[in-house]
Amino acid sequence: MGTILNINTPRDYDLARDVCSYGYFLLAPNHWDVPRSRMLRVLELDDGPSACTITQLDSGKLRARFDRALSRTEQAHARTQITRMLSLDTSAKDVRAFHRVDPRWKRDGRARLFRSPTLFEDVIKTVTSCNVTWPSTVHMNTRICEVCGRKAVSGARGFPTPKKLARIKPGTLRARCRVGYRDTRIVELAKLFAKGSVDVEWLETKATDEEAFTFLLTLPGIGPYAAGNIMQLMGRYSRLALDTESIRHAKSVLGMDGTDAQLYKQLGAHYEPFGEHKFRAYWFELWDFYESKAGPAHQWERDATASVFTASNLNARS
């Protein structure tokens, strides 16, 4: 019989809203079960992978069911991963601070952003989202799990650990996972994490924002956009992660005009008043636009989003 964990949540926590808040909830091995409003995925634990199903009880607490019995150590590890993934460590004080500078999201309670159970997975997912269309990002992560992820008792596959991915040949990633030029960078990143060359605790809890951002730029394949995105996935929202989608948003939603360089500058000025919360202000504005085109995010089917989120479908004037 599998282990069942009951997990306390902040009083304002809403599983559907707070899971379906950032695009990575749609990338394998994550699966949001729309009809049942629950999150399914495989977690990598001490004694191997385990499939987990997370639901929210009427009391507000979360219930996590696993496909096998977990040791006490694994239970603690699972709680840590779930806490990170669901941003359960975002305090009510932090939520209030965000809503003070951007009250647009106070009514529906938006403040938390979904992320991966580990920083490593977030880094690799960010690399697979750079310079590529959303359908390709979806496909890359599906294949990385299918080809490199370990199988849980249930048969579902998880996201590969740094050690597992570090042993994969770049050519295998390119040929079987369609990651293109990212192949060598992904393996190099996996080796750095596997060797302990990336101090995750320091990055997430001890470094200043400037120190964290500067370090991220030293990692293979991590430029300013990727570093900014990884920052917010660590709960650091003082940097923007601007790309071609930001340019589209600036032109079609914010009514800005100019060259890309001018638009990036205008965007920076536009979000500067939000201070250390600027990424959240930007992201929820962008997410609100996505929902205006595709409906509420908690109703998005994972396999359908690859065709929904294309440039033609996201044209604000269509």
Secondary structure as UniProt FT lines:
FT   STRAND          4..7
FT   TURN            11..12
FT   HELIX           15..19
FT   TURN            20..21
FT   HELIX           23..26
FT   TURN            28..29
FT   STRAND          31..33
FT   TURN            34..37
FT   STRAND          38..45
FT   TURN            46..47
FT   STRAND          48..56
FT   TURN            58..59
FT   STRAND          62..66
FT   HELIX           72..85
FT   TURN            86..89
FT   HELIX           92..101
FT   HELIX           103..105
FT   TURN            106..109
FT   HELIX           119..127
FT   TURN            128..131
FT   HELIX           134..148
FT   TURN            153..154
FT   HELIX           162..166
FT   HELIX           170..177
FT   TURN            180..181
FT   HELIX           182..195
FT   HELIX           200..201
FT   HELIX           202..206
FT   HELIX           209..216
FT   TURN            217..218
FT   TURN            220..221
FT   HELIX           224..233
FT   TURN            234..235
FT   HELIX           244..252
FT   HELIX           260..271
FT   HELIX           272..277
FT   HELIX           278..294
FT   HELIX           297..299
FT   HELIX           302..304
FT   HELIX           305..308
FT   TURN            311..314
FT   TURN            316..317
//
